[in-house]
Every structure is written in structure tokens, then in C-alpha cells.
């Protein structure tokens, strides 16, 4: 007994040609960046670390220091406004502008207890208190960025949607 199978490769060839012509690393990385940015901003608004655990609550002294719109990162929203995807060639960086790396680092990793002394004046002023030096208790880590399983699935879904959009153009009219 013998079977003959005939493959029509015209559609596959057309799909590969469309992929070769339309696929763009930059567009795909931009799509990844936007998806990850939205997921991270939602976690930040909820006060959650990338893997979903809640951030440490704000200290009573921080809450007493002035009006707040919410928890960490929500007093002014300034730092999160400078949080964005930065595609470059075949690399995607999701992070903060260079000037904002300083506070972001301490939110991400926390800080140890340390002494704060004035650099340009003779004393420090905080909440109406004036001191020559202050013993800062340190900050708890409040992770801002990571790549949990949910983000990996988001990237897979985004890539699939991107490829489907390109390949739909290869379908016969």
C-alpha cells in the first residue's frame, strides 16, 4: 500500500515572506515595553511587589509629614512619571530615567540605617524640627521592578498577538 501526500507551500511561503518583511524588533520590543509598563503601574498603584506581595506600610512619621495621595510613590507621583520602557536595538530596559535612579534604587532594595548631615547649610529642617544631624532608620525594600511569571506570560501573549497581526496580512483575500 502506498500513500501520496502533496503539500502546497504557497501559503507558508507567503507567510514567511510577510514575516521577513513586516517583523520589527523595535515594534515588538515597544509592544513588550508598553505591556510591562501597564502591568507594573497597576502593581505600583496597588502597592505590590512584582511577585504580588504587599509593600511595607509607610512609617507614621512619613504619613505625618504632609498630604499624600496614597501610599509609597504616591505623594507626588513624580518618580513613576519617569518610569518607562526604553527599547534600544535588541534590548528592552524598563526603568527610570537616569536622574531618577537614586530614589528608585532605595525603593527597590531598601536602605540600611544611616546618619544624615547637612551639605550646604548648618542644620537640617524637617516637620518644624531643626537638627545638625539625623539618624535615619533606613527604608524597607519596596520592589518596583522584576520579571515574575505573570510578566513572562504577558510577554508570550504580546508576542503571539504581534505575530498573529502580521500573519493575518498573509491570508488570501
HELIX and SHEET records of a PDB file:
HELIX    1   1 UNK A   10  UNK A   22  1                                  13    
HELIX    2   2 UNK A   25  UNK A   46  1                                  22    
HELIX    3   3 UNK A   60  UNK A   64  1                                   5    
HELIX    4   4 UNK A   78  UNK A   81  1                                   4    
HELIX    5   5 UNK A   98  UNK A  100  5                                   3    
HELIX    6   6 UNK A  101  UNK A  109  1                                   9    
HELIX    7   7 UNK A  149  UNK A  168  1                                  20    
SHEET    1   A 2 UNK A  83  UNK A  88  0                                        
SHEET    2   A 2 UNK A  91  UNK A  96 -1                                        
SHEET    1   B 2 UNK A 114  UNK A 117  0                                        
SHEET    2   B 2 UNK A 133  UNK A 136 -1                                        
SHEET    1   C 2 UNK A 124  UNK A 126  0                                        
SHEET    2   C 2 UNK A 129  UNK A 131 -1                                        
END                                                                             
